[in-house]
Amino acid sequence: MKGNKGEWSEIYTLLKLLSDTKVFVGDKFLNRIPDLLYPIIKILRDETNGHFEYSVKDSLVFISDGESILKIPIYLFKENAGLLLNRIKEAHSSSFEVPEIEEFLSEIKCSSLKAKSNSKTDIRIVIHDARTNLQPELGFSIKSQLGGASTLLNAGRTTNFIYRVICDRMSISLIDEINEINTRSKIKDRIEALNDNNAKIQFVRTENKVFGNNLTLIDSLLPNILADIVFSFYSSSLSYIADLIENAEVRNPMNFDTSYNHRFYEYKIKKLLTEVALGMMPSTLWNGVYDATGGYLIVKEDGEVLSYHLYNKNMFEDYLFHNTKLDTASSSRHRFGEVYKEDGDFFIKLNLQIRFRK
């Protein structure tokens, strides 16, 4: 088997959960919440060679394919999870092998790094909830901090926002001067140059109409709110979602009635982050129906695995809100960041990309 740190993290998560025999829940700052955990009844995994169930009882993991059953001591899962964690941390190449654990993976019926799935779900877990005495099956997408920071919303031309530039001094020569700015932070510097020339920048629409409609479906004002936040990102030093939203709450660009201290912007952006996390993609018609996944398992840098799930909706939303930021994607690839003239008016496109914080 050969894969990158993210792919190996999926196998690590399987081994780690079975060695822990329980799912721990995290708070918004990626700390384990004391006394909030769920014993694992079984983990379900679809492999290329069949469907397997990993059940935990006493000191053994029972592996069943519907016909035969294997019994593997839990301590072997713990040993191999530790070994794999060290190899992931030590890896310097983008794709690598871990031959030391291949025999064990073969024994426990793991024939591929990534479980077979048609949705965002990487792993399905049946837990025991002592509060309700129920045993729900929960789907998770695995996000690993062992590699690079992963994205929540990938950039593309589909995530461009179009703004009208209104400036009395605007001319072809000024456009050329601004577009020739090629610094490391060129997009922000171009916005600063427009501000220096007293330009007013007004949101017009999303470049992709499906994305705009998806946002409107979630909340009718979300395209305007998100456009304001994107512009704030490119015109300030703010990048963390929580900071950008706090800034919006203070400025109140949508003129909400805040006399009773409603957190309008935070509430609406949390809904957006949740919809994106659970299936909404910019270029695909969104009907509000989530993929099978209902949350995330986060593999921390120290190897701890924490869960966030709609099963604990407020914690899931808080995690997304406090652990994401806006990032600048490739302006040449996604065609944004230059002032252009169209039908006698001037415009600029700015791009949205949401990434997890490291």
N, C-alpha and C positions, 0 to 999 in steps of 0.2 A: 504494500500500500504506500502511496505517495500523495502528499497534499500540503496545503499551506497551514499556517497557524490556526486560522479560523476553522478549517475543515477538521484538523486534529482535535480542536477544542470540542467538537461535537462528540467524538468518541470519549474524550476525557470526561465530559459531562455525564455520559452514560455510566462510566466506571465510578466516578465520584459519587453520584446519587445512590448507586447501589451499595457502595461502601458506607455511605452515611445512613442509608435506610430511611431517610426522611428529607423533605424539602423545606429549606429555611426561607423565610420571607424577609425582604430587605426594606429599609425606609428610603426616603427620598434622597438621602446622602450616601447610599450604598453601604449602610451599616445593618448588620443582622438585628432584627427586632427580637429581644429576649422573650422567650416563652411562646412565640408565634411560629409554629412549625406544623407540618403535616406528615404523618407516617406514610411511607410509600407502600401501597398494596401491590402494584405491579407497574412495570414500564412496558409499553407496546412499541415494537419496532418492525417496520416493513423493510426487509432486505430483498436483494435481487433473487435470492434463493428461497424466499418464503416469508411468512409472518411469524414473529417470535414474541413470546411473553416472558418477561423476567419478573418473577414473584419473589418476595422477600419473606423468609420465615426463620425465626431464631438466628442461627449463625450461618445460614445457607441461602444461596440464590438458586431458585428453581427455574430452569430455562425450558420452555415448552414450545413445540411447533404444531401443537394440536394432536400429535400422535405420541412421540417419545418425549421423555423428560430427563434433563441433565441436572445434577446437583453440584454446585461449585461453592466452596467456602468463601464467605464474604471477605476474609482477610486477603485473599488473592486479588480481589477487585481493588482493595485499598493499596496493596503493594504496586500493582500495575498502574493505578491512577497516579501515584506519586512518581513513578518512573517516567510516565508519559508527560507529566507536568514539567519535570526537569528538562526533558528533551525539547519540549515546545519552547521553554524559556531560553535554552541554549542555542536554538536554531538561528542561523544567520541567512540561509538561503530562502527564497520565496516558496520553494517546494522541497520537501524532504521526506525521508523514510524513517521509521522507528522499528528496526528489525528485532529489537529486544522483546517487543510485546506481540509480535505477529502470531506466534504460536498460541498465546493466550487468546487473542482475538478470534483466531480460527476455532479454538475450543468453545468459545461462548457464542459462536455463530455470527460474528461480525465479519462480513466479507467485503464491505465497502465503507469508506469513511463517512459518507453522507447517506442517511436513511432515505429510502425511496419515498417520495411525496409529491403530490400535485398542488400543494398549497404552501403557505409560509411556515407550516408546522414542521419543526425539526424533531420533536420528541413529544410523545403522548404519555401522560402519567395518570394512573388511578391512585388517588389519595384517600386517606380517611380523615374526615372532618369531625372532630369530637364535639363541636358545637351543635351540629345538625344531625350527627350520626349517619351522614350520607357518605357515599364513596364516588364522587364525581370523577369523570375522565377529563383532564385538562390538557390542552394543547399549548406548546411553547415554541417560540423561535429562540434560538441560542445566539447570544451576542457575547463575543469574547473580548476582553481587554488585554489578552496576551499578545495580540497582533496590533495592527494600526487601528485608529479610531474608525469605526464603521459608520455608514450613513443611515439616517432614518428616511430621508427623502432625497433620492438621487437627482442630480442636476440634469437638465436637458433644455432644448429650445422650448419644450413644453412647460418649463417652469420660469419662463421669462415674463416680466411685467413691463408694459409699455407706458412711458410717461411723456407727456407733452412738455416741451421746453419753451417757456415764454420769456423772451429777452429782447429789449430794445436795441441792444448792441450786436445782436446775432448777425453774423455774416459768414460767407464761405471761408474767408480767411480765419475767422475765429473758430469755426468748426474744425478746420485743419489743425490749428494751433492746439486745440483741446485734444483732438484725437491722436495727435503725435506724442502726447505725454505717455511715456513708456517706462515708468518707474516700477519698482516692485509692487507698490500699492496703486497701480495706475488707475483703476476704476474709481477708488476713493479720491485720488488726486484730481481726476477729471471732474467729479462732482464738486470738489472744492473750487476748481477753476470756474465752474458755472456759477457757484454761489458768489465768488469774487466779482463776477460780472452782473450781479443782481438778477440772476435768472430765477424765475419761478418754475418749479417742476411739479406738474399735476398728473396724477394717475389717470390713465385712459381705460385700459383693459388688460387682461392677460393675453399673451400671444396665442395661446392655445385655448379655444373656446370650450373644449371638453373640461379642461382643468378649471376654467372659470366657473362652469356650471357645477362641477363637483364641489367647489368651495361654496358656491351659493346654496347648494343642497344642504350643506352642513349648517351654514348660517348666511342669511342674505347679505350681511355686511362684511363677511369674511374676506372677499377679494380686496375691498378697500382697506380693511385693517391690516391684512398681510402686506399689501403694497406699501403702506405707511411704515411697517416694521422693516421691510426690505430696504426702503430708502434710508431709514435711520441707521441701519447697519452700514450702508455705503457712505454715510455722511457723518459718522461719529466713530468713536473707538469701541463702541459696544458690540458684542458678538453673542454673549450668552443669552438664550431665550428669556430667562428670568429677568435679566437686566434690561433687555429691550422692552419687555412687557411692563416692567416697573416704570420705565421712561414714558411709555404710552399712557399708563394710568395717570401719570402726573400731567402730561400734555393734553390728554383727552381729545385727540383729533376728530373723533366722530361726534363730539358734543353730546355724550350720554349724560343723563341726569345722575350725577354722582353725589347728590345731597345726602343720600343714605349709605354712602360708602360701598356701593356695589362694585365688585371687581369684574367689570365687563370684559376687559381685554384678556385677563388671565383665564377666565372661564371659557371664552370662545377659542382661545389658542390651545388650551388643554384638550378641547374636543377635537380640534384639528389634528394634534399630535397623536391622539388615540386612534382616529380614523386612519391616518397614514400608517401607524404601527400595525394595524390589524387588517390592512388590505387595500386602502385607497391608493391608486396610482394616477398620476396627472393625466396621462393620455388615454385612460380607459374609463368608460362610463361607470360611475360609482352609484350603486343602488342602496348602499347602506348595509349590505349583508356582509358580515365578517367572514374571512377565511376560517378554516378550522382552528387556527391558532387563536388563543385568547390572551396571550401574554408573552413575556420574555424570561429566559433564564440568563443571568449575567455571570460570566466567568471572570472573577476579579483577578488582578495581577498576582495575588498571593494564592490563587487556586480555589478560593472559596466560591461556591455557587449559590446565588441568591435568586429568589423568584419574585416576579411581579406579574399579576394576572388580573383580569377583569373580575375574577372571583373576589378580589380585594380592590375594587374599582378606584377608590380615592388614592390608595397607595400607588397604583399603576400610573395614574395621571400625574401625581406628584413626582414620581421617578422620571417620567418623560420630560416634564416641565423643567426640572432642576438639573438635568443631565444632558441637555442638548444645546446646540449653538448653531448660528448661521456661519457658513463658510463660503469662500469665493472659489467657484469652479473655473474651468478653462474658458476664457472669454472668446477665444478664437474658435473653439470647437462648438460653443453654444451660441455664438454670434450675438453678443451683448456688450454694452459698455462704450459704444461709439455714438456720437451725436450724428443724426442723419436728417435729411429733408425729404418730406413727402407731401404732395398736394399743397405746397406753399407753407406748411407748418414744420416745426422742428421737433424731433423726438429722440429719446434715448431708452434703451432696454436695460433692465437690471435683472439679475438672475437669483433665484432662490435655491439654496441647497442647505439641508439640515443634517448636521452630523452630531454624533455622540461626543461628549467631552471625554477626554482621557483622564 
